[in-house]
Amino acid sequence: MSTLHIFSKTLNNYCANQLGNLIRPTDKVLLLGDACFSKKQFKQFSGSLLLLAQDITVRAITLSDNDTAISYEEFVALTLSTNQSITW
């Protein structure tokens, strides 16, 4: 069972210790909006870190080799393929 965790704010808006206990290795983490600015910090929680392509383009964020950008269509498919989603 996997969970999709959706973040829209930078990591300093959340309790990192709490997130570390709630996000399992099989979960996926999707960054939207300003959360994309904290992509390096969010990587500590998931090997499956995703960023919404439109949001990284609008914010002129450069992707690293390990980063994965997805479209809105892929976002919808992702929500359907996970057991549950949590928007933080």
Backbone as XML, in Angstrom:
<?xml version="1.0"?>
<chain id="A" units="angstrom">
  <residue number="1" name="MET">
    <atom name="N" x="0.840" y="-1.183" z="0.000"/>
    <atom name="CA" x="0.000" y="0.000" z="0.000"/>
    <atom name="C" x="0.881" y="1.242" z="0.000"/>
  </residue>
  <residue number="2" name="SER">
    <atom name="N" x="0.689" y="2.091" z="-0.967"/>
    <atom name="CA" x="1.469" y="3.317" z="-1.012"/>
    <atom name="C" x="0.561" y="4.531" z="-0.861"/>
  </residue>
  <residue number="3" name="THR">
    <atom name="N" x="1.162" y="5.578" z="-0.356"/>
    <atom name="CA" x="0.459" y="6.837" z="-0.145"/>
    <atom name="C" x="1.166" y="7.914" z="-0.949"/>
  </residue>
  <residue number="4" name="LEU">
    <atom name="N" x="0.395" y="8.805" z="-1.522"/>
    <atom name="CA" x="0.928" y="9.966" z="-2.209"/>
    <atom name="C" x="0.847" y="11.147" z="-1.244"/>
  </residue>
  <residue number="5" name="HIS">
    <atom name="N" x="1.994" y="11.730" z="-0.920"/>
    <atom name="CA" x="2.067" y="12.904" z="-0.057"/>
    <atom name="C" x="2.274" y="14.122" z="-0.951"/>
  </residue>
  <residue number="6" name="ILE">
    <atom name="N" x="1.371" y="15.085" z="-0.868"/>
    <atom name="CA" x="1.408" y="16.263" z="-1.724"/>
    <atom name="C" x="1.733" y="17.486" z="-0.859"/>
  </residue>
  <residue number="7" name="PHE">
    <atom name="N" x="2.826" y="18.163" z="-1.206"/>
    <atom name="CA" x="3.259" y="19.345" z="-0.465"/>
    <atom name="C" x="3.226" y="20.567" z="-1.380"/>
  </residue>
  <residue number="8" name="SER">
    <atom name="N" x="2.743" y="21.693" z="-0.851"/>
    <atom name="CA" x="2.688" y="22.922" z="-1.644"/>
    <atom name="C" x="3.473" y="24.072" z="-1.013"/>
  </residue>
  <residue number="9" name="LYS">
    <atom name="N" x="4.057" y="23.825" z="0.152"/>
    <atom name="CA" x="4.846" y="24.854" z="0.832"/>
    <atom name="C" x="6.255" y="24.340" z="1.069"/>
  </residue>
  <residue number="10" name="THR">
    <atom name="N" x="7.187" y="25.255" z="1.296"/>
    <atom name="CA" x="8.569" y="24.858" z="1.555"/>
    <atom name="C" x="8.644" y="24.037" z="2.841"/>
  </residue>
  <residue number="11" name="LEU">
    <atom name="N" x="9.714" y="23.273" z="2.985"/>
    <atom name="CA" x="9.851" y="22.344" z="4.110"/>
    <atom name="C" x="9.813" y="23.039" z="5.461"/>
  </residue>
  <residue number="12" name="ASN">
    <atom name="N" x="10.275" y="24.276" z="5.551"/>
    <atom name="CA" x="10.285" y="24.948" z="6.856"/>
    <atom name="C" x="8.881" y="25.240" z="7.389"/>
  </residue>
  <residue number="13" name="ASN">
    <atom name="N" x="7.845" y="24.966" z="6.611"/>
    <atom name="CA" x="6.458" y="25.109" z="7.074"/>
    <atom name="C" x="5.935" y="23.844" z="7.746"/>
  </residue>
  <residue number="14" name="TYR">
    <atom name="N" x="6.735" y="22.792" z="7.778"/>
    <atom name="CA" x="6.325" y="21.503" z="8.327"/>
    <atom name="C" x="7.320" y="21.052" z="9.385"/>
  </residue>
  <residue number="15" name="CYS">
    <atom name="N" x="6.910" y="20.144" z="10.214"/>
    <atom name="CA" x="7.796" y="19.549" z="11.215"/>
    <atom name="C" x="8.506" y="18.361" z="10.559"/>
  </residue>
  <residue number="16" name="ALA">
    <atom name="N" x="9.784" y="18.532" z="10.242"/>
    <atom name="CA" x="10.533" y="17.500" z="9.528"/>
    <atom name="C" x="10.590" y="16.192" z="10.307"/>
  </residue>
  <residue number="17" name="ASN">
    <atom name="N" x="10.684" y="16.259" z="11.621"/>
    <atom name="CA" x="10.722" y="15.022" z="12.421"/>
    <atom name="C" x="9.428" y="14.229" z="12.273"/>
  </residue>
  <residue number="18" name="GLN">
    <atom name="N" x="8.318" y="14.923" z="12.255"/>
    <atom name="CA" x="7.027" y="14.255" z="12.100"/>
    <atom name="C" x="6.910" y="13.626" z="10.719"/>
  </residue>
  <residue number="19" name="LEU">
    <atom name="N" x="7.338" y="14.348" z="9.691"/>
    <atom name="CA" x="7.255" y="13.816" z="8.333"/>
    <atom name="C" x="8.107" y="12.561" z="8.181"/>
  </residue>
  <residue number="20" name="GLY">
    <atom name="N" x="9.280" y="12.569" z="8.793"/>
    <atom name="CA" x="10.165" y="11.414" z="8.717"/>
    <atom name="C" x="9.530" y="10.165" z="9.287"/>
  </residue>
  <residue number="21" name="ASN">
    <atom name="N" x="8.640" y="10.326" z="10.251"/>
    <atom name="CA" x="7.951" y="9.181" z="10.852"/>
    <atom name="C" x="6.710" y="8.758" z="10.072"/>
  </residue>
  <residue number="22" name="LEU">
    <atom name="N" x="6.175" y="9.643" z="9.244"/>
    <atom name="CA" x="4.916" y="9.358" z="8.550"/>
    <atom name="C" x="5.086" y="8.909" z="7.097"/>
  </residue>
  <residue number="23" name="ILE">
    <atom name="N" x="6.185" y="9.298" z="6.476"/>
    <atom name="CA" x="6.396" y="8.938" z="5.073"/>
    <atom name="C" x="7.207" y="7.656" z="5.007"/>
  </residue>
  <residue number="24" name="ARG">
    <atom name="N" x="6.592" y="6.621" z="4.438"/>
    <atom name="CA" x="7.245" y="5.313" z="4.321"/>
    <atom name="C" x="8.062" y="5.232" z="3.023"/>
  </residue>
  <residue number="25" name="PRO">
    <atom name="N" x="9.022" y="4.319" z="2.977"/>
    <atom name="CA" x="9.851" y="4.183" z="1.774"/>
    <atom name="C" x="9.058" y="3.870" z="0.501"/>
  </residue>
  <residue number="26" name="THR">
    <atom name="N" x="7.897" y="3.244" z="0.629"/>
    <atom name="CA" x="7.086" y="2.908" z="-0.542"/>
    <atom name="C" x="6.193" y="4.066" z="-0.990"/>
  </residue>
  <residue number="27" name="ASP">
    <atom name="N" x="6.131" y="5.123" z="-0.204"/>
    <atom name="CA" x="5.291" y="6.276" z="-0.524"/>
    <atom name="C" x="5.938" y="7.149" z="-1.592"/>
  </residue>
  <residue number="28" name="LYS">
    <atom name="N" x="5.112" y="7.958" z="-2.218"/>
    <atom name="CA" x="5.579" y="8.923" z="-3.205"/>
    <atom name="C" x="5.346" y="10.327" z="-2.653"/>
  </residue>
  <residue number="29" name="VAL">
    <atom name="N" x="6.265" y="11.223" z="-2.967"/>
    <atom name="CA" x="6.153" y="12.609" z="-2.519"/>
    <atom name="C" x="6.111" y="13.496" z="-3.757"/>
  </residue>
  <residue number="30" name="LEU">
    <atom name="N" x="5.072" y="14.331" z="-3.842"/>
    <atom name="CA" x="4.905" y="15.250" z="-4.961"/>
    <atom name="C" x="4.990" y="16.677" z="-4.439"/>
  </residue>
  <residue number="31" name="LEU">
    <atom name="N" x="5.836" y="17.477" z="-5.067"/>
    <atom name="CA" x="5.988" y="18.874" z="-4.697"/>
    <atom name="C" x="5.286" y="19.760" z="-5.718"/>
  </residue>
  <residue number="32" name="LEU">
    <atom name="N" x="4.452" y="20.647" z="-5.200"/>
    <atom name="CA" x="3.725" y="21.614" z="-6.016"/>
    <atom name="C" x="4.110" y="23.015" z="-5.561"/>
  </residue>
  <residue number="33" name="GLY">
    <atom name="N" x="3.901" y="23.982" z="-6.393"/>
    <atom name="CA" x="4.081" y="25.374" z="-5.999"/>
    <atom name="C" x="5.436" y="25.652" z="-5.378"/>
  </residue>
  <residue number="34" name="ASP">
    <atom name="N" x="5.415" y="26.412" z="-4.270"/>
    <atom name="CA" x="6.657" y="26.813" z="-3.619"/>
    <atom name="C" x="7.414" y="25.654" z="-2.979"/>
  </residue>
  <residue number="35" name="ALA">
    <atom name="N" x="6.779" y="24.532" z="-2.778"/>
    <atom name="CA" x="7.481" y="23.364" z="-2.225"/>
    <atom name="C" x="8.620" y="22.937" z="-3.150"/>
  </residue>
  <residue number="36" name="CYS">
    <atom name="N" x="8.517" y="23.239" z="-4.428"/>
    <atom name="CA" x="9.570" y="22.885" z="-5.385"/>
    <atom name="C" x="10.903" y="23.530" z="-5.021"/>
  </residue>
  <residue number="37" name="PHE">
    <atom name="N" x="10.866" y="24.671" z="-4.331"/>
    <atom name="CA" x="12.107" y="25.327" z="-3.913"/>
    <atom name="C" x="12.872" y="24.489" z="-2.885"/>
  </residue>
  <residue number="38" name="SER">
    <atom name="N" x="12.180" y="23.588" z="-2.180"/>
    <atom name="CA" x="12.800" y="22.767" z="-1.132"/>
    <atom name="C" x="13.074" y="21.344" z="-1.586"/>
  </residue>
  <residue number="39" name="LYS">
    <atom name="N" x="13.223" y="21.133" z="-2.877"/>
    <atom name="CA" x="13.356" y="19.764" z="-3.382"/>
    <atom name="C" x="14.528" y="19.018" z="-2.762"/>
  </residue>
  <residue number="40" name="LYS">
    <atom name="N" x="15.632" y="19.682" z="-2.522"/>
    <atom name="CA" x="16.789" y="19.005" z="-1.916"/>
    <atom name="C" x="16.476" y="18.555" z="-0.500"/>
  </residue>
  <residue number="41" name="GLN">
    <atom name="N" x="15.767" y="19.359" z="0.267"/>
    <atom name="CA" x="15.425" y="19.008" z="1.639"/>
    <atom name="C" x="14.385" y="17.893" z="1.696"/>
  </residue>
  <residue number="42" name="PHE">
    <atom name="N" x="13.441" y="17.890" z="0.766"/>
    <atom name="CA" x="12.399" y="16.858" z="0.764"/>
    <atom name="C" x="12.946" y="15.483" z="0.370"/>
  </residue>
  <residue number="43" name="LYS">
    <atom name="N" x="14.084" y="15.436" z="-0.307"/>
    <atom name="CA" x="14.639" y="14.153" z="-0.749"/>
    <atom name="C" x="14.963" y="13.223" z="0.408"/>
  </residue>
  <residue number="44" name="GLN">
    <atom name="N" x="15.143" y="13.758" z="1.599"/>
    <atom name="CA" x="15.434" y="12.915" z="2.753"/>
    <atom name="C" x="14.261" y="12.001" z="3.117"/>
  </residue>
  <residue number="45" name="PHE">
    <atom name="N" x="13.077" y="12.315" z="2.637"/>
    <atom name="CA" x="11.889" y="11.553" z="3.005"/>
    <atom name="C" x="11.491" y="10.484" z="2.006"/>
  </residue>
  <residue number="46" name="SER">
    <atom name="N" x="11.940" y="10.597" z="0.777"/>
    <atom name="CA" x="11.463" y="9.652" z="-0.225"/>
    <atom name="C" x="12.446" y="9.515" z="-1.383"/>
  </residue>
  <residue number="47" name="GLY">
    <atom name="N" x="12.620" y="8.282" z="-1.809"/>
    <atom name="CA" x="13.401" y="8.029" z="-3.004"/>
    <atom name="C" x="12.580" y="8.295" z="-4.250"/>
  </residue>
  <residue number="48" name="SER">
    <atom name="N" x="11.281" y="8.498" z="-4.063"/>
    <atom name="CA" x="10.381" y="8.748" z="-5.181"/>
    <atom name="C" x="9.826" y="10.158" z="-5.072"/>
  </residue>
  <residue number="49" name="LEU">
    <atom name="N" x="10.702" y="11.140" z="-5.302"/>
    <atom name="CA" x="10.315" y="12.543" z="-5.222"/>
    <atom name="C" x="9.949" y="13.049" z="-6.611"/>
  </residue>
  <residue number="50" name="LEU">
    <atom name="N" x="8.764" y="13.635" z="-6.709"/>
    <atom name="CA" x="8.254" y="14.137" z="-7.981"/>
    <atom name="C" x="7.947" y="15.622" z="-7.847"/>
  </residue>
  <residue number="51" name="LEU">
    <atom name="N" x="8.077" y="16.338" z="-8.960"/>
    <atom name="CA" x="7.771" y="17.765" z="-8.987"/>
    <atom name="C" x="6.832" y="18.046" z="-10.157"/>
  </residue>
  <residue number="52" name="LEU">
    <atom name="N" x="5.881" y="18.923" z="-9.946"/>
    <atom name="CA" x="4.956" y="19.274" z="-11.014"/>
    <atom name="C" x="5.686" y="20.148" z="-12.036"/>
  </residue>
  <residue number="53" name="ALA">
    <atom name="N" x="5.733" y="19.700" z="-13.276"/>
    <atom name="CA" x="6.522" y="20.342" z="-14.329"/>
    <atom name="C" x="6.163" y="21.816" z="-14.509"/>
  </residue>
  <residue number="54" name="GLN">
    <atom name="N" x="4.901" y="22.136" z="-14.534"/>
    <atom name="CA" x="4.495" y="23.526" z="-14.742"/>
    <atom name="C" x="5.004" y="24.429" z="-13.619"/>
  </residue>
  <residue number="55" name="ASP">
    <atom name="N" x="4.992" y="23.930" z="-12.391"/>
    <atom name="CA" x="5.438" y="24.739" z="-11.257"/>
    <atom name="C" x="6.948" y="24.974" z="-11.279"/>
  </residue>
  <residue number="56" name="ILE">
    <atom name="N" x="7.727" y="23.994" z="-11.715"/>
    <atom name="CA" x="9.175" y="24.221" z="-11.776"/>
    <atom name="C" x="9.529" y="25.162" z="-12.936"/>
  </residue>
  <residue number="57" name="THR">
    <atom name="N" x="8.766" y="25.106" z="-13.991"/>
    <atom name="CA" x="8.996" y="26.008" z="-15.121"/>
    <atom name="C" x="8.688" y="27.447" z="-14.732"/>
  </residue>
  <residue number="58" name="VAL">
    <atom name="N" x="7.551" y="27.672" z="-14.102"/>
    <atom name="CA" x="7.139" y="29.017" z="-13.695"/>
    <atom name="C" x="8.136" y="29.616" z="-12.705"/>
  </residue>
  <residue number="59" name="ARG">
    <atom name="N" x="8.732" y="28.777" z="-11.850"/>
    <atom name="CA" x="9.662" y="29.251" z="-10.831"/>
    <atom name="C" x="11.115" y="29.208" z="-11.294"/>
  </residue>
  <residue number="60" name="ALA">
    <atom name="N" x="11.334" y="28.833" z="-12.543"/>
    <atom name="CA" x="12.685" y="28.775" z="-13.129"/>
    <atom name="C" x="13.632" y="27.921" z="-12.296"/>
  </residue>
  <residue number="61" name="ILE">
    <atom name="N" x="13.137" y="26.770" z="-11.840"/>
    <atom name="CA" x="13.937" y="25.846" z="-11.041"/>
    <atom name="C" x="14.608" y="24.856" z="-11.979"/>
  </residue>
  <residue number="62" name="THR">
    <atom name="N" x="15.897" y="24.653" z="-11.775"/>
    <atom name="CA" x="16.658" y="23.709" z="-12.582"/>
    <atom name="C" x="16.589" y="22.337" z="-11.939"/>
  </residue>
  <residue number="63" name="LEU">
    <atom name="N" x="16.274" y="21.327" z="-12.734"/>
    <atom name="CA" x="16.205" y="19.969" z="-12.213"/>
    <atom name="C" x="17.584" y="19.333" z="-12.184"/>
  </residue>
  <residue number="64" name="SER">
    <atom name="N" x="17.820" y="18.529" z="-11.175"/>
    <atom name="CA" x="19.028" y="17.718" z="-11.102"/>
    <atom name="C" x="18.766" y="16.415" z="-11.853"/>
  </residue>
  <residue number="65" name="ASP">
    <atom name="N" x="19.797" y="15.622" z="-12.024"/>
    <atom name="CA" x="19.639" y="14.346" z="-12.721"/>
    <atom name="C" x="18.658" y="13.418" z="-12.009"/>
  </residue>
  <residue number="66" name="ASN">
    <atom name="N" x="18.572" y="13.524" z="-10.689"/>
    <atom name="CA" x="17.711" y="12.625" z="-9.903"/>
    <atom name="C" x="16.267" y="13.109" z="-9.814"/>
  </residue>
  <residue number="67" name="ASP">
    <atom name="N" x="15.989" y="14.321" z="-10.259"/>
    <atom name="CA" x="14.645" y="14.887" z="-10.142"/>
    <atom name="C" x="13.736" y="14.380" z="-11.260"/>
  </residue>
  <residue number="68" name="THR">
    <atom name="N" x="12.465" y="14.210" z="-10.915"/>
    <atom name="CA" x="11.483" y="13.755" z="-11.889"/>
    <atom name="C" x="10.330" y="14.752" z="-11.956"/>
  </residue>
  <residue number="69" name="ALA">
    <atom name="N" x="10.135" y="15.344" z="-13.109"/>
    <atom name="CA" x="9.015" y="16.264" z="-13.321"/>
    <atom name="C" x="7.860" y="15.504" z="-13.958"/>
  </residue>
  <residue number="70" name="ILE">
    <atom name="N" x="6.650" y="15.810" z="-13.511"/>
    <atom name="CA" x="5.470" y="15.169" z="-14.084"/>
    <atom name="C" x="4.470" y="16.234" z="-14.515"/>
  </residue>
  <residue number="71" name="SER">
    <atom name="N" x="3.634" y="15.872" z="-15.474"/>
    <atom name="CA" x="2.595" y="16.774" z="-15.984"/>
    <atom name="C" x="1.340" y="16.649" z="-15.118"/>
  </residue>
  <residue number="72" name="TYR">
    <atom name="N" x="0.367" y="17.516" z="-15.382"/>
    <atom name="CA" x="-0.909" y="17.412" z="-14.673"/>
    <atom name="C" x="-1.586" y="16.070" z="-14.962"/>
  </residue>
  <residue number="73" name="GLU">
    <atom name="N" x="-1.476" y="15.602" z="-16.190"/>
    <atom name="CA" x="-2.081" y="14.316" z="-16.546"/>
    <atom name="C" x="-1.445" y="13.179" z="-15.752"/>
  </residue>
  <residue number="74" name="GLU">
    <atom name="N" x="-0.120" y="13.233" z="-15.601"/>
    <atom name="CA" x="0.572" y="12.214" z="-14.804"/>
    <atom name="C" x="0.223" y="12.343" z="-13.324"/>
  </residue>
  <residue number="75" name="PHE">
    <atom name="N" x="-0.017" y="13.562" z="-12.865"/>
    <atom name="CA" x="-0.449" y="13.806" z="-11.489"/>
    <atom name="C" x="-1.786" y="13.107" z="-11.229"/>
  </residue>
  <residue number="76" name="VAL">
    <atom name="N" x="-2.713" y="13.258" z="-12.144"/>
    <atom name="CA" x="-4.020" y="12.605" z="-12.006"/>
    <atom name="C" x="-3.857" y="11.086" z="-11.991"/>
  </residue>
  <residue number="77" name="ALA">
    <atom name="N" x="-3.066" y="10.555" z="-12.904"/>
    <atom name="CA" x="-2.835" y="9.113" z="-12.951"/>
    <atom name="C" x="-2.184" y="8.621" z="-11.660"/>
  </residue>
  <residue number="78" name="LEU">
    <atom name="N" x="-1.287" y="9.426" z="-11.110"/>
    <atom name="CA" x="-0.618" y="9.062" z="-9.870"/>
    <atom name="C" x="-1.602" y="8.972" z="-8.710"/>
  </residue>
  <residue number="79" name="THR">
    <atom name="N" x="-2.536" y="9.907" z="-8.626"/>
    <atom name="CA" x="-3.527" y="9.861" z="-7.549"/>
    <atom name="C" x="-4.410" y="8.624" z="-7.667"/>
  </residue>
  <residue number="80" name="LEU">
    <atom name="N" x="-4.651" y="8.190" z="-8.887"/>
    <atom name="CA" x="-5.473" y="6.993" z="-9.088"/>
    <atom name="C" x="-4.706" y="5.702" z="-8.810"/>
  </residue>
  <residue number="81" name="SER">
    <atom name="N" x="-3.376" y="5.754" z="-8.913"/>
    <atom name="CA" x="-2.579" y="4.539" z="-8.740"/>
    <atom name="C" x="-2.136" y="4.303" z="-7.300"/>
  </residue>
  <residue number="82" name="THR">
    <atom name="N" x="-2.345" y="5.270" z="-6.411"/>
    <atom name="CA" x="-1.985" y="5.085" z="-5.007"/>
    <atom name="C" x="-3.244" y="4.812" z="-4.196"/>
  </residue>
  <residue number="83" name="ASN">
    <atom name="N" x="-3.048" y="4.180" z="-3.045"/>
    <atom name="CA" x="-4.186" y="3.821" z="-2.204"/>
    <atom name="C" x="-4.846" y="5.045" z="-1.572"/>
  </residue>
  <residue number="84" name="GLN">
    <atom name="N" x="-4.033" y="6.015" z="-1.226"/>
    <atom name="CA" x="-4.561" y="7.240" z="-0.641"/>
    <atom name="C" x="-3.616" y="8.388" z="-0.924"/>
  </residue>
  <residue number="85" name="SER">
    <atom name="N" x="-4.119" y="9.611" z="-0.776"/>
    <atom name="CA" x="-3.260" y="10.773" z="-0.907"/>
    <atom name="C" x="-3.495" y="11.695" z="0.266"/>
  </residue>
  <residue number="86" name="ILE">
    <atom name="N" x="-2.421" y="12.338" z="0.689"/>
    <atom name="CA" x="-2.488" y="13.282" z="1.799"/>
    <atom name="C" x="-1.930" y="14.605" z="1.309"/>
  </residue>
  <residue number="87" name="THR">
    <atom name="N" x="-2.718" y="15.654" z="1.435"/>
    <atom name="CA" x="-2.260" y="16.987" z="1.056"/>
    <atom name="C" x="-1.885" y="17.716" z="2.338"/>
  </residue>
  <residue number="88" name="TRP">
    <atom name="N" x="-0.644" y="18.136" z="2.400"/>
    <atom name="CA" x="-0.123" y="18.794" z="3.597"/>
    <atom name="C" x="-0.268" y="20.287" z="3.466"/>
  </residue>
</chain>
